[in-house]
Amino acid sequence: MARELASGDCKGTCSWGAVDDEIDGRPVFACASCGSEWTTDQTWTPRNADGELAPDVAEARAAHPVSSSPW
């Protein structure tokens, strides 16, 4: 990875969206509340405070699904 993802203290008011940045050719998404970042190479998928996936996060995850482990 070209740089580390930012990680902030969760405030419980998550609101994820794309930002104008890329890491290793993947778009970066950030939480507007705490500033944490996510890309599709992560094994987790961020959700907004209401439990829903932001549309652009859902689209990115669908394009880059997480492979499941057989273990």
Buried (B, 14 or more C-beta within 10 A) or exposed (E): EEEEBEEEEEEEEBBBBBEEEEBEEBBBBBBEBBEBBBBBEBEEBBBBBEEEBBEEBBEBBEEEEEEEEEE
